[in-house]
């Protein structure tokens, strides 16, 4: 089976092609191609993701990205078997589908419809068996573009659609070997149950108990800002560009290497709350007050040493908070393996802390590769290949607040 994955939940336009065989413990996959087009530079002027801009860019980028993906996969997708959409579904059904797209999809996503209608390379149906698309959570305007794209392809190619939870994608994506994109057949890592998943990203901070594949229970989550959002907001207060998390971490690492001490002590929020929930709004506010009182030059710029020291203290506060809650969750659940997923899982300090904690508990930890840690369509394709929740194209709906449990 060949699965096309589509991911447009935020500001990355991503597509992937995945070949799979077997099921259960015999499930294997081979990455044919995986592409991500980031919009980060466009959104940097706004200091964060601007939803209407993300929607428009997804509409402009999806068809060209699919063209590139199919070229890269041409050796695998046998063109000799290709037929036109009209031949595949019939002339009447084809014309009816195009009219539906024109009346229902074009008003929502004019850039996508125009790009799709002018795409000559779509005259032949590629050998793709299934489409997996993110239905939520995420920015609904952005999600709708990916869903409408999946609807159009599914109808014209006559292949089923599997809606995928974005956070489940992060979970199964972390079970891919780090060299999964080398084109070889791979098995997912065998993680013992129950598992504990720690999902840390720009939109989520969640601890999830997993009794079995698809059996999720959220046992702790943020009550306000997600950890990635907190990183970006703190970075913006320090005058760093968007996305700010990686820039802040670079300053923190520099401070550690040079022995620069923290200029102020920041709080470790909710460490004594008695539960597994998180809150980062107070930490962000503490950074705001510290910046207001910080030493500045004549132009109002922060002293570099002070800024580096505060970046170090912020990252230390986040790491200590997350690791403490992780240990509490491991004690409560008796988890036999740990999965870490989401964009913030690329943070070096956090990876080192979680790896150390897992070793102390005597359990394996599964950390995603850099390509898998951020939003990507490969994890959506894997989750779709493992799932079976097929839906009719026009029954799909974006769910920006979708919950994993």
HELIX and SHEET records of a PDB file:
HELIX    1   1 UNK A   24  UNK A   26  5                                   3    
HELIX    2   2 UNK A   40  UNK A   43  1                                   4    
HELIX    3   3 UNK A   44  UNK A   46  5                                   3    
HELIX    4   4 UNK A   51  UNK A   72  1                                  22    
HELIX    5   5 UNK A   79  UNK A   81  5                                   3    
HELIX    6   6 UNK A   85  UNK A   89  1                                   5    
HELIX    7   7 UNK A   91  UNK A  100  1                                  10    
HELIX    8   8 UNK A  101  UNK A  105  3                                   5    
HELIX    9   9 UNK A  110  UNK A  117  1                                   8    
HELIX   10  10 UNK A  120  UNK A  123  5                                   4    
HELIX   11  11 UNK A  140  UNK A  157  1                                  18    
HELIX   12  12 UNK A  166  UNK A  173  1                                   8    
HELIX   13  13 UNK A  180  UNK A  182  5                                   3    
HELIX   14  14 UNK A  227  UNK A  237  1                                  11    
HELIX   15  15 UNK A  244  UNK A  258  1                                  15    
HELIX   16  16 UNK A  281  UNK A  293  1                                  13    
HELIX   17  17 UNK A  304  UNK A  333  1                                  30    
HELIX   18  18 UNK A  343  UNK A  346  5                                   4    
HELIX   19  19 UNK A  348  UNK A  361  1                                  14    
HELIX   20  20 UNK A  370  UNK A  373  1                                   4    
HELIX   21  21 UNK A  377  UNK A  386  1                                  10    
HELIX   22  22 UNK A  393  UNK A  395  5                                   3    
SHEET    1   A 7 UNK A 186  UNK A 187  0                                        
SHEET    2   A 7 UNK A  28  UNK A  38 -1                                        
SHEET    3   A 7 UNK A  12  UNK A  21 -1                                        
SHEET    4   A 7 UNK A   2  UNK A   7 -1                                        
SHEET    5   A 7 UNK A 130  UNK A 136  1                                        
SHEET    6   A 7 UNK A 160  UNK A 165  1                                        
SHEET    7   A 7 UNK A 390  UNK A 391 -1                                        
SHEET    1   B 5 UNK A 215  UNK A 221  0                                        
SHEET    2   B 5 UNK A 205  UNK A 212 -1                                        
SHEET    3   B 5 UNK A 195  UNK A 200 -1                                        
SHEET    4   B 5 UNK A 337  UNK A 341  1                                        
SHEET    5   B 5 UNK A 364  UNK A 367  1                                        
END                                                                             
